[in-house]
Amino acid sequence: IAIEDQLPVSENEDIQVEMLASATPPTATNVRDRRGVLEWAFEAKPGEVRDIAFGWRVRWPKDKGVIMIPSG
């Protein structure tokens, strides 16, 4: 099974995006050369349950405003 998700990607060096320490580490990053795309891949047996924790944080200087724009 392969599960993909995406971190926000900053185009500004003052804006930092980081995965939370409690997140499950991905098995691959920048999947298919797409920045911020993460993948968790594993073998699963019938009836097996797996939990994947995923979260991120965005930090920026207090004196700057940020507008988040969806990609696409």
mmJSON file of the N, C-alpha and C atoms, coordinates in Angstrom:
{"data_MODEL":{"atom_site":{
"group_PDB":["ATOM","ATOM","ATOM","ATOM","ATOM","ATOM","ATOM","ATOM","ATOM","ATOM","ATOM","ATOM","ATOM","ATOM","ATOM","ATOM","ATOM","ATOM","ATOM","ATOM","ATOM","ATOM","ATOM","ATOM","ATOM","ATOM","ATOM","ATOM","ATOM","ATOM","ATOM","ATOM","ATOM","ATOM","ATOM","ATOM","ATOM","ATOM","ATOM","ATOM","ATOM","ATOM","ATOM","ATOM","ATOM","ATOM","ATOM","ATOM","ATOM","ATOM","ATOM","ATOM","ATOM","ATOM","ATOM","ATOM","ATOM","ATOM","ATOM","ATOM","ATOM","ATOM","ATOM","ATOM","ATOM","ATOM","ATOM","ATOM","ATOM","ATOM","ATOM","ATOM","ATOM","ATOM","ATOM","ATOM","ATOM","ATOM","ATOM","ATOM","ATOM","ATOM","ATOM","ATOM","ATOM","ATOM","ATOM","ATOM","ATOM","ATOM","ATOM","ATOM","ATOM","ATOM","ATOM","ATOM","ATOM","ATOM","ATOM","ATOM","ATOM","ATOM","ATOM","ATOM","ATOM","ATOM","ATOM","ATOM","ATOM","ATOM","ATOM","ATOM","ATOM","ATOM","ATOM","ATOM","ATOM","ATOM","ATOM","ATOM","ATOM","ATOM","ATOM","ATOM","ATOM","ATOM","ATOM","ATOM","ATOM","ATOM","ATOM","ATOM","ATOM","ATOM","ATOM","ATOM","ATOM","ATOM","ATOM","ATOM","ATOM","ATOM","ATOM","ATOM","ATOM","ATOM","ATOM","ATOM","ATOM","ATOM","ATOM","ATOM","ATOM","ATOM","ATOM","ATOM","ATOM","ATOM","ATOM","ATOM","ATOM","ATOM","ATOM","ATOM","ATOM","ATOM","ATOM","ATOM","ATOM","ATOM","ATOM","ATOM","ATOM","ATOM","ATOM","ATOM","ATOM","ATOM","ATOM","ATOM","ATOM","ATOM","ATOM","ATOM","ATOM","ATOM","ATOM","ATOM","ATOM","ATOM","ATOM","ATOM","ATOM","ATOM","ATOM","ATOM","ATOM","ATOM","ATOM","ATOM","ATOM","ATOM","ATOM","ATOM","ATOM","ATOM","ATOM","ATOM","ATOM","ATOM","ATOM","ATOM","ATOM","ATOM","ATOM","ATOM"],
"id":[1,2,3,4,5,6,7,8,9,10,11,12,13,14,15,16,17,18,19,20,21,22,23,24,25,26,27,28,29,30,31,32,33,34,35,36,37,38,39,40,41,42,43,44,45,46,47,48,49,50,51,52,53,54,55,56,57,58,59,60,61,62,63,64,65,66,67,68,69,70,71,72,73,74,75,76,77,78,79,80,81,82,83,84,85,86,87,88,89,90,91,92,93,94,95,96,97,98,99,100,101,102,103,104,105,106,107,108,109,110,111,112,113,114,115,116,117,118,119,120,121,122,123,124,125,126,127,128,129,130,131,132,133,134,135,136,137,138,139,140,141,142,143,144,145,146,147,148,149,150,151,152,153,154,155,156,157,158,159,160,161,162,163,164,165,166,167,168,169,170,171,172,173,174,175,176,177,178,179,180,181,182,183,184,185,186,187,188,189,190,191,192,193,194,195,196,197,198,199,200,201,202,203,204,205,206,207,208,209,210,211,212,213,214,215,216],
"type_symbol":["N","C","C","N","C","C","N","C","C","N","C","C","N","C","C","N","C","C","N","C","C","N","C","C","N","C","C","N","C","C","N","C","C","N","C","C","N","C","C","N","C","C","N","C","C","N","C","C","N","C","C","N","C","C","N","C","C","N","C","C","N","C","C","N","C","C","N","C","C","N","C","C","N","C","C","N","C","C","N","C","C","N","C","C","N","C","C","N","C","C","N","C","C","N","C","C","N","C","C","N","C","C","N","C","C","N","C","C","N","C","C","N","C","C","N","C","C","N","C","C","N","C","C","N","C","C","N","C","C","N","C","C","N","C","C","N","C","C","N","C","C","N","C","C","N","C","C","N","C","C","N","C","C","N","C","C","N","C","C","N","C","C","N","C","C","N","C","C","N","C","C","N","C","C","N","C","C","N","C","C","N","C","C","N","C","C","N","C","C","N","C","C","N","C","C","N","C","C","N","C","C","N","C","C","N","C","C","N","C","C","N","C","C","N","C","C"],
"label_atom_id":["N","CA","C","N","CA","C","N","CA","C","N","CA","C","N","CA","C","N","CA","C","N","CA","C","N","CA","C","N","CA","C","N","CA","C","N","CA","C","N","CA","C","N","CA","C","N","CA","C","N","CA","C","N","CA","C","N","CA","C","N","CA","C","N","CA","C","N","CA","C","N","CA","C","N","CA","C","N","CA","C","N","CA","C","N","CA","C","N","CA","C","N","CA","C","N","CA","C","N","CA","C","N","CA","C","N","CA","C","N","CA","C","N","CA","C","N","CA","C","N","CA","C","N","CA","C","N","CA","C","N","CA","C","N","CA","C","N","CA","C","N","CA","C","N","CA","C","N","CA","C","N","CA","C","N","CA","C","N","CA","C","N","CA","C","N","CA","C","N","CA","C","N","CA","C","N","CA","C","N","CA","C","N","CA","C","N","CA","C","N","CA","C","N","CA","C","N","CA","C","N","CA","C","N","CA","C","N","CA","C","N","CA","C","N","CA","C","N","CA","C","N","CA","C","N","CA","C","N","CA","C","N","CA","C","N","CA","C","N","CA","C","N","CA","C","N","CA","C","N","CA","C"],
"label_alt_id":[null,null,null,null,null,null,null,null,null,null,null,null,null,null,null,null,null,null,null,null,null,null,null,null,null,null,null,null,null,null,null,null,null,null,null,null,null,null,null,null,null,null,null,null,null,null,null,null,null,null,null,null,null,null,null,null,null,null,null,null,null,null,null,null,null,null,null,null,null,null,null,null,null,null,null,null,null,null,null,null,null,null,null,null,null,null,null,null,null,null,null,null,null,null,null,null,null,null,null,null,null,null,null,null,null,null,null,null,null,null,null,null,null,null,null,null,null,null,null,null,null,null,null,null,null,null,null,null,null,null,null,null,null,null,null,null,null,null,null,null,null,null,null,null,null,null,null,null,null,null,null,null,null,null,null,null,null,null,null,null,null,null,null,null,null,null,null,null,null,null,null,null,null,null,null,null,null,null,null,null,null,null,null,null,null,null,null,null,null,null,null,null,null,null,null,null,null,null,null,null,null,null,null,null,null,null,null,null,null,null,null,null,null,null,null,null],
"label_comp_id":["ILE","ILE","ILE","ALA","ALA","ALA","ILE","ILE","ILE","GLU","GLU","GLU","ASP","ASP","ASP","GLN","GLN","GLN","LEU","LEU","LEU","PRO","PRO","PRO","VAL","VAL","VAL","SER","SER","SER","GLU","GLU","GLU","ASN","ASN","ASN","GLU","GLU","GLU","ASP","ASP","ASP","ILE","ILE","ILE","GLN","GLN","GLN","VAL","VAL","VAL","GLU","GLU","GLU","MET","MET","MET","LEU","LEU","LEU","ALA","ALA","ALA","SER","SER","SER","ALA","ALA","ALA","THR","THR","THR","PRO","PRO","PRO","PRO","PRO","PRO","THR","THR","THR","ALA","ALA","ALA","THR","THR","THR","ASN","ASN","ASN","VAL","VAL","VAL","ARG","ARG","ARG","ASP","ASP","ASP","ARG","ARG","ARG","ARG","ARG","ARG","GLY","GLY","GLY","VAL","VAL","VAL","LEU","LEU","LEU","GLU","GLU","GLU","TRP","TRP","TRP","ALA","ALA","ALA","PHE","PHE","PHE","GLU","GLU","GLU","ALA","ALA","ALA","LYS","LYS","LYS","PRO","PRO","PRO","GLY","GLY","GLY","GLU","GLU","GLU","VAL","VAL","VAL","ARG","ARG","ARG","ASP","ASP","ASP","ILE","ILE","ILE","ALA","ALA","ALA","PHE","PHE","PHE","GLY","GLY","GLY","TRP","TRP","TRP","ARG","ARG","ARG","VAL","VAL","VAL","ARG","ARG","ARG","TRP","TRP","TRP","PRO","PRO","PRO","LYS","LYS","LYS","ASP","ASP","ASP","LYS","LYS","LYS","GLY","GLY","GLY","VAL","VAL","VAL","ILE","ILE","ILE","MET","MET","MET","ILE","ILE","ILE","PRO","PRO","PRO","SER","SER","SER","GLY","GLY","GLY"],
"label_asym_id":["A","A","A","A","A","A","A","A","A","A","A","A","A","A","A","A","A","A","A","A","A","A","A","A","A","A","A","A","A","A","A","A","A","A","A","A","A","A","A","A","A","A","A","A","A","A","A","A","A","A","A","A","A","A","A","A","A","A","A","A","A","A","A","A","A","A","A","A","A","A","A","A","A","A","A","A","A","A","A","A","A","A","A","A","A","A","A","A","A","A","A","A","A","A","A","A","A","A","A","A","A","A","A","A","A","A","A","A","A","A","A","A","A","A","A","A","A","A","A","A","A","A","A","A","A","A","A","A","A","A","A","A","A","A","A","A","A","A","A","A","A","A","A","A","A","A","A","A","A","A","A","A","A","A","A","A","A","A","A","A","A","A","A","A","A","A","A","A","A","A","A","A","A","A","A","A","A","A","A","A","A","A","A","A","A","A","A","A","A","A","A","A","A","A","A","A","A","A","A","A","A","A","A","A","A","A","A","A","A","A","A","A","A","A","A","A"],
"label_entity_id":["1","1","1","1","1","1","1","1","1","1","1","1","1","1","1","1","1","1","1","1","1","1","1","1","1","1","1","1","1","1","1","1","1","1","1","1","1","1","1","1","1","1","1","1","1","1","1","1","1","1","1","1","1","1","1","1","1","1","1","1","1","1","1","1","1","1","1","1","1","1","1","1","1","1","1","1","1","1","1","1","1","1","1","1","1","1","1","1","1","1","1","1","1","1","1","1","1","1","1","1","1","1","1","1","1","1","1","1","1","1","1","1","1","1","1","1","1","1","1","1","1","1","1","1","1","1","1","1","1","1","1","1","1","1","1","1","1","1","1","1","1","1","1","1","1","1","1","1","1","1","1","1","1","1","1","1","1","1","1","1","1","1","1","1","1","1","1","1","1","1","1","1","1","1","1","1","1","1","1","1","1","1","1","1","1","1","1","1","1","1","1","1","1","1","1","1","1","1","1","1","1","1","1","1","1","1","1","1","1","1","1","1","1","1","1","1"],
"label_seq_id":[1,1,1,2,2,2,3,3,3,4,4,4,5,5,5,6,6,6,7,7,7,8,8,8,9,9,9,10,10,10,11,11,11,12,12,12,13,13,13,14,14,14,15,15,15,16,16,16,17,17,17,18,18,18,19,19,19,20,20,20,21,21,21,22,22,22,23,23,23,24,24,24,25,25,25,26,26,26,27,27,27,28,28,28,29,29,29,30,30,30,31,31,31,32,32,32,33,33,33,34,34,34,35,35,35,36,36,36,37,37,37,38,38,38,39,39,39,40,40,40,41,41,41,42,42,42,43,43,43,44,44,44,45,45,45,46,46,46,47,47,47,48,48,48,49,49,49,50,50,50,51,51,51,52,52,52,53,53,53,54,54,54,55,55,55,56,56,56,57,57,57,58,58,58,59,59,59,60,60,60,61,61,61,62,62,62,63,63,63,64,64,64,65,65,65,66,66,66,67,67,67,68,68,68,69,69,69,70,70,70,71,71,71,72,72,72],
"pdbx_PDB_ins_code":[null,null,null,null,null,null,null,null,null,null,null,null,null,null,null,null,null,null,null,null,null,null,null,null,null,null,null,null,null,null,null,null,null,null,null,null,null,null,null,null,null,null,null,null,null,null,null,null,null,null,null,null,null,null,null,null,null,null,null,null,null,null,null,null,null,null,null,null,null,null,null,null,null,null,null,null,null,null,null,null,null,null,null,null,null,null,null,null,null,null,null,null,null,null,null,null,null,null,null,null,null,null,null,null,null,null,null,null,null,null,null,null,null,null,null,null,null,null,null,null,null,null,null,null,null,null,null,null,null,null,null,null,null,null,null,null,null,null,null,null,null,null,null,null,null,null,null,null,null,null,null,null,null,null,null,null,null,null,null,null,null,null,null,null,null,null,null,null,null,null,null,null,null,null,null,null,null,null,null,null,null,null,null,null,null,null,null,null,null,null,null,null,null,null,null,null,null,null,null,null,null,null,null,null,null,null,null,null,null,null,null,null,null,null,null,null],
"Cartn_x":[0.852,0.0,0.901,0.534,1.254,0.248,0.525,-0.326,0.48,-0.111,0.569,-0.191,0.566,-0.003,1.022,0.687,1.587,1.728,2.97,3.264,3.082,2.696,2.737,4.178,4.352,5.683,5.814,6.852,7.091,8.025,7.702,8.567,9.401,9.249,9.916,10.772,12.053,12.954,12.603,11.828,11.405,10.273,9.644,8.52,8.991,8.91,9.398,8.228,8.282,7.285,8.011,7.466,8.121,7.078,7.447,6.586,6.683,5.592,5.599,6.442,7.073,7.913,7.096,5.808,4.955,4.496,4.84,4.413,5.186,4.511,5.157,6.112,7.385,8.324,7.901,7.9,7.534,8.648,8.283,9.283,9.915,9.266,9.821,9.351,10.199,9.849,10.063,9.389,9.463,9.204,8.127,7.759,7.545,8.1,8.044,8.494,9.508,10.095,9.086,8.066,7.085,7.388,7.777,8.156,7.031,7.394,6.445,5.588,5.626,4.808,5.523,4.813,5.353,4.632,5.317,4.71,5.05,4.054,4.223,3.848,4.808,4.576,4.871,4.001,4.204,3.369,3.77,3.0,1.934,0.751,-0.327,-0.931,-1.124,-1.772,-3.275,-4.08,-5.534,-5.933,-6.76,-7.242,-6.276,-5.08,-4.085,-4.478,-4.231,-4.515,-3.201,-3.007,-1.818,-2.28,-1.632,-1.9,-0.731,-1.043,-0.034,-0.409,0.482,0.254,0.925,0.196,0.732,0.27,1.205,0.888,2.061,1.781,2.834,2.583,3.634,3.591,4.226,3.635,4.199,4.609,5.836,6.347,6.81,6.543,6.992,7.221,7.991,8.265,6.972,6.934,5.749,5.395,6.399,6.139,5.708,5.51,5.102,3.743,2.906,1.63,1.781,0.947,1.008,-0.385,-0.46,-1.705,-1.431,-2.199,-2.009,-2.917,-2.324,-3.044,-2.983,-4.143,-4.121,-3.446,-2.686,-2.06,-3.081,-2.76,-3.647,-4.033],
"Cartn_y":[-1.16,0.0,1.226,2.236,3.512,4.631,5.444,6.573,7.844,8.812,10.079,11.229,12.236,13.493,14.568,15.813,16.9,17.906,18.329,19.456,20.741,21.83,23.119,23.418,24.122,24.467,25.983,26.48,27.916,28.351,29.478,30.086,31.208,31.414,32.503,31.913,32.277,31.684,32.087,33.153,33.567,32.702,31.95,31.103,29.656,29.064,27.701,26.737,25.628,24.562,23.336,22.731,21.557,20.524,19.264,18.188,18.188,17.843,17.742,16.538,16.638,15.548,14.274,14.415,13.254,12.56,13.124,12.543,11.266,10.339,9.11,9.473,9.124,9.474,8.824,9.584,9.003,8.101,7.181,6.315,6.989,8.04,8.792,10.245,11.145,12.564,13.087,14.174,14.761,13.7,12.961,11.835,12.324,11.586,11.919,13.368,13.778,15.126,16.24,15.969,16.994,17.446,18.728,19.272,19.125,18.629,18.526,17.273,16.473,15.258,14.147,13.569,12.521,11.212,10.104,8.785,7.882,7.131,6.078,4.788,3.897,2.641,1.472,0.471,-0.7,-1.857,-3.05,-4.262,-4.389,-4.789,-4.948,-6.343,-6.978,-8.285,-8.084,-9.043,-8.91,-8.626,-7.629,-7.278,-6.444,-6.207,-5.427,-3.947,-3.309,-1.883,-1.148,-0.071,0.773,2.206,2.892,4.304,5.114,6.157,7.081,8.455,9.016,10.355,11.358,12.41,13.417,14.792,15.679,17.053,17.945,19.223,20.162,21.501,22.298,23.629,24.616,25.811,26.884,28.002,28.492,29.589,30.727,31.952,33.133,34.256,35.271,36.383,37.11,37.58,38.272,39.513,40.153,41.403,41.191,39.95,39.665,38.974,39.339,38.666,37.52,36.501,35.345,35.061,34.813,34.396,33.027,32.023,30.675,30.517,30.107,29.951,28.485,27.84,26.437,26.313,25.243,25.012,24.387,24.403,23.723,24.59],
"Cartn_z":[0.0,0.0,0.0,-0.767,-0.764,-0.516,0.467,0.822,0.594,-0.097,-0.361,0.273,0.687,1.17,0.864,1.149,0.789,1.916,2.122,3.009,2.218,2.879,2.184,1.773,0.689,0.187,0.201,0.857,0.93,-0.19,-0.791,-1.8,-1.184,0.131,0.833,1.951,1.987,2.989,4.419,4.607,5.948,6.494,5.622,6.029,6.084,7.265,7.488,7.636,6.918,7.039,7.563,8.615,9.193,9.607,9.465,9.976,11.491,12.139,13.588,14.009,15.157,15.67,15.885,16.141,16.391,15.103,13.944,12.668,12.366,11.696,11.233,10.093,10.19,9.112,7.788,6.699,5.402,4.883,3.996,3.374,2.166,1.628,0.498,0.584,0.115,0.063,-1.358,-1.679,-3.023,-4.09,-3.888,-4.753,-6.187,-7.13,-8.566,-8.818,-8.062,-8.192,-7.932,-7.117,-6.744,-5.324,-5.185,-3.875,-2.874,-1.687,-0.594,-0.596,-1.662,-1.714,-0.943,0.001,0.87,0.6,0.876,0.687,1.861,2.28,3.267,2.549,2.385,1.672,2.604,2.579,3.427,2.916,3.346,3.068,4.148,3.777,4.755,4.615,5.75,5.774,5.903,5.458,5.588,7.04,7.23,8.561,9.389,8.881,9.628,9.644,10.772,10.926,11.141,10.414,10.576,10.8,11.703,11.931,11.393,10.655,10.172,10.719,11.52,12.076,11.147,10.802,9.9,10.346,10.505,10.876,10.552,10.365,10.019,10.693,10.708,11.325,10.352,10.288,9.475,10.429,10.268,11.111,10.206,10.684,9.968,10.959,10.577,11.484,11.879,13.123,13.63,12.817,12.266,11.551,10.096,9.68,8.309,8.314,7.366,7.193,6.207,6.341,5.45,4.913,3.609,2.983,2.378,2.803,2.268,1.045,-0.065,-1.321,-1.725,-1.946,-2.386,-3.75,-3.92,-5.226,-6.166,-7.407,-8.334,-9.409],
"occupancy":[1.0,1.0,1.0,1.0,1.0,1.0,1.0,1.0,1.0,1.0,1.0,1.0,1.0,1.0,1.0,1.0,1.0,1.0,1.0,1.0,1.0,1.0,1.0,1.0,1.0,1.0,1.0,1.0,1.0,1.0,1.0,1.0,1.0,1.0,1.0,1.0,1.0,1.0,1.0,1.0,1.0,1.0,1.0,1.0,1.0,1.0,1.0,1.0,1.0,1.0,1.0,1.0,1.0,1.0,1.0,1.0,1.0,1.0,1.0,1.0,1.0,1.0,1.0,1.0,1.0,1.0,1.0,1.0,1.0,1.0,1.0,1.0,1.0,1.0,1.0,1.0,1.0,1.0,1.0,1.0,1.0,1.0,1.0,1.0,1.0,1.0,1.0,1.0,1.0,1.0,1.0,1.0,1.0,1.0,1.0,1.0,1.0,1.0,1.0,1.0,1.0,1.0,1.0,1.0,1.0,1.0,1.0,1.0,1.0,1.0,1.0,1.0,1.0,1.0,1.0,1.0,1.0,1.0,1.0,1.0,1.0,1.0,1.0,1.0,1.0,1.0,1.0,1.0,1.0,1.0,1.0,1.0,1.0,1.0,1.0,1.0,1.0,1.0,1.0,1.0,1.0,1.0,1.0,1.0,1.0,1.0,1.0,1.0,1.0,1.0,1.0,1.0,1.0,1.0,1.0,1.0,1.0,1.0,1.0,1.0,1.0,1.0,1.0,1.0,1.0,1.0,1.0,1.0,1.0,1.0,1.0,1.0,1.0,1.0,1.0,1.0,1.0,1.0,1.0,1.0,1.0,1.0,1.0,1.0,1.0,1.0,1.0,1.0,1.0,1.0,1.0,1.0,1.0,1.0,1.0,1.0,1.0,1.0,1.0,1.0,1.0,1.0,1.0,1.0,1.0,1.0,1.0,1.0,1.0,1.0,1.0,1.0,1.0,1.0,1.0,1.0],
"B_iso_or_equiv":[0.0,0.0,0.0,0.0,0.0,0.0,0.0,0.0,0.0,0.0,0.0,0.0,0.0,0.0,0.0,0.0,0.0,0.0,0.0,0.0,0.0,0.0,0.0,0.0,0.0,0.0,0.0,0.0,0.0,0.0,0.0,0.0,0.0,0.0,0.0,0.0,0.0,0.0,0.0,0.0,0.0,0.0,0.0,0.0,0.0,0.0,0.0,0.0,0.0,0.0,0.0,0.0,0.0,0.0,0.0,0.0,0.0,0.0,0.0,0.0,0.0,0.0,0.0,0.0,0.0,0.0,0.0,0.0,0.0,0.0,0.0,0.0,0.0,0.0,0.0,0.0,0.0,0.0,0.0,0.0,0.0,0.0,0.0,0.0,0.0,0.0,0.0,0.0,0.0,0.0,0.0,0.0,0.0,0.0,0.0,0.0,0.0,0.0,0.0,0.0,0.0,0.0,0.0,0.0,0.0,0.0,0.0,0.0,0.0,0.0,0.0,0.0,0.0,0.0,0.0,0.0,0.0,0.0,0.0,0.0,0.0,0.0,0.0,0.0,0.0,0.0,0.0,0.0,0.0,0.0,0.0,0.0,0.0,0.0,0.0,0.0,0.0,0.0,0.0,0.0,0.0,0.0,0.0,0.0,0.0,0.0,0.0,0.0,0.0,0.0,0.0,0.0,0.0,0.0,0.0,0.0,0.0,0.0,0.0,0.0,0.0,0.0,0.0,0.0,0.0,0.0,0.0,0.0,0.0,0.0,0.0,0.0,0.0,0.0,0.0,0.0,0.0,0.0,0.0,0.0,0.0,0.0,0.0,0.0,0.0,0.0,0.0,0.0,0.0,0.0,0.0,0.0,0.0,0.0,0.0,0.0,0.0,0.0,0.0,0.0,0.0,0.0,0.0,0.0,0.0,0.0,0.0,0.0,0.0,0.0,0.0,0.0,0.0,0.0,0.0,0.0],
"pdbx_formal_charge":[null,null,null,null,null,null,null,null,null,null,null,null,null,null,null,null,null,null,null,null,null,null,null,null,null,null,null,null,null,null,null,null,null,null,null,null,null,null,null,null,null,null,null,null,null,null,null,null,null,null,null,null,null,null,null,null,null,null,null,null,null,null,null,null,null,null,null,null,null,null,null,null,null,null,null,null,null,null,null,null,null,null,null,null,null,null,null,null,null,null,null,null,null,null,null,null,null,null,null,null,null,null,null,null,null,null,null,null,null,null,null,null,null,null,null,null,null,null,null,null,null,null,null,null,null,null,null,null,null,null,null,null,null,null,null,null,null,null,null,null,null,null,null,null,null,null,null,null,null,null,null,null,null,null,null,null,null,null,null,null,null,null,null,null,null,null,null,null,null,null,null,null,null,null,null,null,null,null,null,null,null,null,null,null,null,null,null,null,null,null,null,null,null,null,null,null,null,null,null,null,null,null,null,null,null,null,null,null,null,null,null,null,null,null,null,null],
"auth_seq_id":[1,1,1,2,2,2,3,3,3,4,4,4,5,5,5,6,6,6,7,7,7,8,8,8,9,9,9,10,10,10,11,11,11,12,12,12,13,13,13,14,14,14,15,15,15,16,16,16,17,17,17,18,18,18,19,19,19,20,20,20,21,21,21,22,22,22,23,23,23,24,24,24,25,25,25,26,26,26,27,27,27,28,28,28,29,29,29,30,30,30,31,31,31,32,32,32,33,33,33,34,34,34,35,35,35,36,36,36,37,37,37,38,38,38,39,39,39,40,40,40,41,41,41,42,42,42,43,43,43,44,44,44,45,45,45,46,46,46,47,47,47,48,48,48,49,49,49,50,50,50,51,51,51,52,52,52,53,53,53,54,54,54,55,55,55,56,56,56,57,57,57,58,58,58,59,59,59,60,60,60,61,61,61,62,62,62,63,63,63,64,64,64,65,65,65,66,66,66,67,67,67,68,68,68,69,69,69,70,70,70,71,71,71,72,72,72],
"auth_comp_id":["ILE","ILE","ILE","ALA","ALA","ALA","ILE","ILE","ILE","GLU","GLU","GLU","ASP","ASP","ASP","GLN","GLN","GLN","LEU","LEU","LEU","PRO","PRO","PRO","VAL","VAL","VAL","SER","SER","SER","GLU","GLU","GLU","ASN","ASN","ASN","GLU","GLU","GLU","ASP","ASP","ASP","ILE","ILE","ILE","GLN","GLN","GLN","VAL","VAL","VAL","GLU","GLU","GLU","MET","MET","MET","LEU","LEU","LEU","ALA","ALA","ALA","SER","SER","SER","ALA","ALA","ALA","THR","THR","THR","PRO","PRO","PRO","PRO","PRO","PRO","THR","THR","THR","ALA","ALA","ALA","THR","THR","THR","ASN","ASN","ASN","VAL","VAL","VAL","ARG","ARG","ARG","ASP","ASP","ASP","ARG","ARG","ARG","ARG","ARG","ARG","GLY","GLY","GLY","VAL","VAL","VAL","LEU","LEU","LEU","GLU","GLU","GLU","TRP","TRP","TRP","ALA","ALA","ALA","PHE","PHE","PHE","GLU","GLU","GLU","ALA","ALA","ALA","LYS","LYS","LYS","PRO","PRO","PRO","GLY","GLY","GLY","GLU","GLU","GLU","VAL","VAL","VAL","ARG","ARG","ARG","ASP","ASP","ASP","ILE","ILE","ILE","ALA","ALA","ALA","PHE","PHE","PHE","GLY","GLY","GLY","TRP","TRP","TRP","ARG","ARG","ARG","VAL","VAL","VAL","ARG","ARG","ARG","TRP","TRP","TRP","PRO","PRO","PRO","LYS","LYS","LYS","ASP","ASP","ASP","LYS","LYS","LYS","GLY","GLY","GLY","VAL","VAL","VAL","ILE","ILE","ILE","MET","MET","MET","ILE","ILE","ILE","PRO","PRO","PRO","SER","SER","SER","GLY","GLY","GLY"],
"auth_asym_id":["A","A","A","A","A","A","A","A","A","A","A","A","A","A","A","A","A","A","A","A","A","A","A","A","A","A","A","A","A","A","A","A","A","A","A","A","A","A","A","A","A","A","A","A","A","A","A","A","A","A","A","A","A","A","A","A","A","A","A","A","A","A","A","A","A","A","A","A","A","A","A","A","A","A","A","A","A","A","A","A","A","A","A","A","A","A","A","A","A","A","A","A","A","A","A","A","A","A","A","A","A","A","A","A","A","A","A","A","A","A","A","A","A","A","A","A","A","A","A","A","A","A","A","A","A","A","A","A","A","A","A","A","A","A","A","A","A","A","A","A","A","A","A","A","A","A","A","A","A","A","A","A","A","A","A","A","A","A","A","A","A","A","A","A","A","A","A","A","A","A","A","A","A","A","A","A","A","A","A","A","A","A","A","A","A","A","A","A","A","A","A","A","A","A","A","A","A","A","A","A","A","A","A","A","A","A","A","A","A","A","A","A","A","A","A","A"],
"auth_atom_id":["N","CA","C","N","CA","C","N","CA","C","N","CA","C","N","CA","C","N","CA","C","N","CA","C","N","CA","C","N","CA","C","N","CA","C","N","CA","C","N","CA","C","N","CA","C","N","CA","C","N","CA","C","N","CA","C","N","CA","C","N","CA","C","N","CA","C","N","CA","C","N","CA","C","N","CA","C","N","CA","C","N","CA","C","N","CA","C","N","CA","C","N","CA","C","N","CA","C","N","CA","C","N","CA","C","N","CA","C","N","CA","C","N","CA","C","N","CA","C","N","CA","C","N","CA","C","N","CA","C","N","CA","C","N","CA","C","N","CA","C","N","CA","C","N","CA","C","N","CA","C","N","CA","C","N","CA","C","N","CA","C","N","CA","C","N","CA","C","N","CA","C","N","CA","C","N","CA","C","N","CA","C","N","CA","C","N","CA","C","N","CA","C","N","CA","C","N","CA","C","N","CA","C","N","CA","C","N","CA","C","N","CA","C","N","CA","C","N","CA","C","N","CA","C","N","CA","C","N","CA","C","N","CA","C","N","CA","C","N","CA","C","N","CA","C","N","CA","C","N","CA","C"],
"pdbx_PDB_model_num":[1,1,1,1,1,1,1,1,1,1,1,1,1,1,1,1,1,1,1,1,1,1,1,1,1,1,1,1,1,1,1,1,1,1,1,1,1,1,1,1,1,1,1,1,1,1,1,1,1,1,1,1,1,1,1,1,1,1,1,1,1,1,1,1,1,1,1,1,1,1,1,1,1,1,1,1,1,1,1,1,1,1,1,1,1,1,1,1,1,1,1,1,1,1,1,1,1,1,1,1,1,1,1,1,1,1,1,1,1,1,1,1,1,1,1,1,1,1,1,1,1,1,1,1,1,1,1,1,1,1,1,1,1,1,1,1,1,1,1,1,1,1,1,1,1,1,1,1,1,1,1,1,1,1,1,1,1,1,1,1,1,1,1,1,1,1,1,1,1,1,1,1,1,1,1,1,1,1,1,1,1,1,1,1,1,1,1,1,1,1,1,1,1,1,1,1,1,1,1,1,1,1,1,1,1,1,1,1,1,1,1,1,1,1,1,1]
}}}
